[in-house]
Amino acid sequence: MSGRLATGAYVIGLVVVIVGTDVALFRHHTWARLVLNIGIVLVFAAFYLRFQGAFGKG
């Protein structure tokens, strides 16, 4: 159950970061927003895959 909770918190954090940067910085720049969102998702995925084994399995 704690693994699900951690993954859920991670996904919520991802959404908050993406929406925050979209609203604060790139509201009217569609292509820059798309590129930045893809970059954020890739960074979050890299951290998730890197630390999944260290923290995900007790």
C-alpha positions as a Markdown table, in Angstrom:
| # | Residue | x | y | z |
|---|---|---|---|---|
| 1 | Met | 0.0 | 0.0 | 0.0 |
| 2 | Ser | 2.8 | 2.5 | 0.8 |
| 3 | Gly | 4.2 | 1.9 | -2.8 |
| 4 | Arg | 0.9 | 2.9 | -4.3 |
| 5 | Leu | 0.7 | 6.0 | -2.0 |
| 6 | Ala | 4.3 | 7.0 | -3.0 |
| 7 | Thr | 3.5 | 6.6 | -6.7 |
| 8 | Gly | 0.3 | 8.5 | -6.3 |
| 9 | Ala | 2.1 | 11.4 | -4.5 |
| 10 | Tyr | 4.7 | 11.4 | -7.3 |
| 11 | Val | 2.1 | 11.6 | -10.0 |
| 12 | Ile | 0.3 | 14.4 | -8.2 |
| 13 | Gly | 3.7 | 16.2 | -7.9 |
| 14 | Leu | 4.2 | 15.8 | -11.6 |
| 15 | Val | 0.8 | 17.3 | -12.4 |
| 16 | Val | 1.4 | 20.2 | -10.0 |
| 17 | Val | 4.8 | 21.0 | -11.6 |
| 18 | Ile | 3.4 | 20.8 | -15.1 |
| 19 | Val | 0.3 | 22.9 | -14.5 |
| 20 | Gly | 2.3 | 25.4 | -12.4 |
| 21 | Thr | 4.8 | 26.0 | -15.1 |
| 22 | Asp | 2.2 | 26.2 | -17.8 |
| 23 | Val | 0.2 | 28.8 | -16.0 |
| 24 | Ala | 3.1 | 30.8 | -14.6 |
| 25 | Leu | 5.4 | 30.9 | -17.6 |
| 26 | Phe | 4.1 | 29.6 | -20.9 |
| 27 | Arg | 0.4 | 30.4 | -21.1 |
| 28 | His | 0.5 | 31.8 | -24.6 |
| 29 | His | 3.4 | 29.8 | -26.0 |
| 30 | Thr | 2.0 | 26.5 | -27.3 |
| 31 | Trp | 5.1 | 24.9 | -28.7 |
| 32 | Ala | 7.4 | 26.0 | -25.9 |
| 33 | Arg | 4.8 | 24.6 | -23.4 |
| 34 | Leu | 4.7 | 21.2 | -25.3 |
| 35 | Val | 8.5 | 20.9 | -25.3 |
| 36 | Leu | 8.8 | 21.9 | -21.6 |
| 37 | Asn | 6.0 | 19.5 | -20.6 |
| 38 | Ile | 7.7 | 16.6 | -22.4 |
| 39 | Gly | 11.0 | 17.5 | -20.8 |
| 40 | Ile | 9.4 | 17.6 | -17.3 |
| 41 | Val | 7.8 | 14.2 | -17.8 |
| 42 | Leu | 11.1 | 12.7 | -19.0 |
| 43 | Val | 13.0 | 14.1 | -16.0 |
| 44 | Phe | 10.3 | 12.8 | -13.6 |
| 45 | Ala | 10.4 | 9.4 | -15.3 |
| 46 | Ala | 14.2 | 9.2 | -15.0 |
| 47 | Phe | 14.1 | 10.0 | -11.3 |
| 48 | Tyr | 11.3 | 7.5 | -10.8 |
| 49 | Leu | 13.1 | 4.7 | -12.6 |
| 50 | Arg | 16.4 | 5.6 | -10.8 |
| 51 | Phe | 15.0 | 5.6 | -7.3 |
| 52 | Gln | 12.2 | 3.1 | -7.7 |
| 53 | Gly | 14.4 | 0.2 | -6.5 |
| 54 | Ala | 15.9 | 2.2 | -3.7 |
| 55 | Phe | 12.7 | 3.3 | -2.0 |
| 56 | Gly | 9.9 | 1.2 | -3.6 |
| 57 | Lys | 11.0 | -2.1 | -2.2 |
| 58 | Gly | 11.4 | -2.3 | 1.5 |
